[in-house]
């Protein structure tokens, strides 16, 4: 059973979503503010976080940042009444994996949750497969058909990160944080260089790395 942390300060919405998620077979830990949610994340084995952006004590942006300090793998889905591009970019830079703007249909929420958990399960299992392409994190190998592609460690980690979250836009800052860590002095140009190397080395019939102007990069399945 997947365990979901729901951080939503609207009491009625929190109750409605909690009941629906339980009905779908998930174990739900609910909180009415970011600080309470963070305490749960510290003490419980969470598989996915759903957080409102505007919350008392600690908002969803800060909660997402702190969740990322706990784990870089746990998917985070943000709920928000804000829908400007700047707001979404900030959310993704904090480490969010997906965004849902209020009001939304609970059916769409469930669909997005299932998609995020599928990718999370694959990442936890340390192996990804798309058509003729297989990535094995434990062995740091990429195999396309019968050919093994030789990648550097950082190149492989970037590719695995992006393919674990297909169609998700990763900013350069997010890639730096996920792969090099918070204290790295690596700059954006290094990310661009690694993406260029990946494109030249990995010619897969199953996916491509797409540049999203002004935002970053994403892996798209063909």
C-alpha positions, 0 to 999 in steps of 0.5 A: 500500500502506497503512503501519501502525505496530504498537506492542505489547510482547507479543512473541508477539502482536506477531508474530501481528498483524504476520504477519496485517497483512502477509497482508492486504496492509499494510506493517507497522512493528513496535515493542515499546515506545512510544519505538521506535514514536515514532521510527518515526513520526518517520521513516516515512510512516505511514498508521495507528497501532495501539498497546497502552496498557500499554507500557514506556518510553513508554505508548500514551497518550503515544505517541498524544499525540506522534503527534497532534503529528506529524499530526492526520490519522493514525488511531490504534487503541488496544489495551488490557486496560482497559475502564472508561469513564474509560480510554476517555475518556482515550484519546479525549482523547489523540487515539485514533480507536478502541478495541479491548479485549483479548482480541479477534478478529483479524477484528474488528481488520482490520474496524476498520482498514479502516474507519479507513483509508477515512475517512483516505483521504477526509480526505487527498483533502480531499473527503467525500460522503454521499448528497446532501451534499458537503464540499470542504476545499480550497474550504471548501464544503458543498453539500447537493443544489444548495444551498451552505451558508455556514459560518465556517472553524471551523464547517466544520473541525469538521464536516469533522473529525466527518464524516471520523470518523463515529460517533467521539465527539469530546470538547470538549477534542479538538475544541479541540486539533484545530481551535484548537491546543494553545495556544488559550485557547478554552473548552468553551462555544465548542465548544458554540456552534459545534455549535449554529450547525452544527445550525441552518445544516446540515440534511442528510438524510444525517447528524446531529450527536449529543450524547453526554452526558458525552463530547462529540459525534459525527456519525451517518449516517442 
